[in-house]
Amino acid sequence: MTQPQADDLGKIFAIPAENNLAERELRSLVIARKISFGSQSKTGLETRETLMSVL
């Protein structure tokens, strides 16, 4: 049995080396926050946190 080479690690672990997928998943939430100017109160902040955690 041969030892795996450094360029075989991507095939072995099947884990992407970047976080593009995570960033794409959050993009719509970040844009919505930006165009709504965020929350203007503590209650608004807590409501938005709750809604975004459910989604």
C-alpha positions in Angstrom: 0.0 0.0 0.0 1.4 3.4 -0.9 1.3 6.5 1.2 -1.0 9.4 0.0 0.8 12.3 -1.6 0.2 15.9 -0.7 -1.8 16.5 -3.8 -4.1 13.6 -2.9 -5.3 15.4 0.3 -8.2 17.2 -1.5 -9.5 13.9 -2.7 -9.1 12.2 0.6 -10.8 14.8 2.8 -13.3 16.3 0.3 -13.3 19.5 2.2 -13.1 22.8 0.3 -10.1 24.9 1.0 -12.1 28.1 1.0 -15.2 29.4 2.7 -17.1 30.6 -0.4 -20.1 28.5 0.3 -20.6 29.9 3.8 -20.1 33.5 2.5 -22.7 32.9 -0.3 -25.2 31.5 2.3 -24.9 34.7 4.4 -24.8 37.2 1.5 -28.6 37.7 1.3 -28.9 38.3 5.0 -26.0 40.8 5.0 -27.5 42.7 2.0 -30.9 42.8 3.7 -29.3 44.3 6.8 -27.4 46.8 4.7 -30.3 48.1 2.7 -32.6 48.3 5.8 -29.9 50.3 7.7 -29.7 47.7 10.4 -31.8 48.0 13.5 -32.3 51.3 15.2 -33.2 50.0 18.7 -32.3 47.1 21.0 -35.7 45.6 20.5 -35.2 45.7 16.7 -31.8 44.1 17.1 -33.2 41.2 19.2 -36.1 40.7 16.8 -33.7 40.5 13.8 -31.4 38.1 15.6 -34.3 35.8 16.4 -35.7 35.9 12.8 -32.3 35.3 11.2 -31.5 32.4 13.6 -34.7 30.7 12.5 -34.0 31.1 8.8 
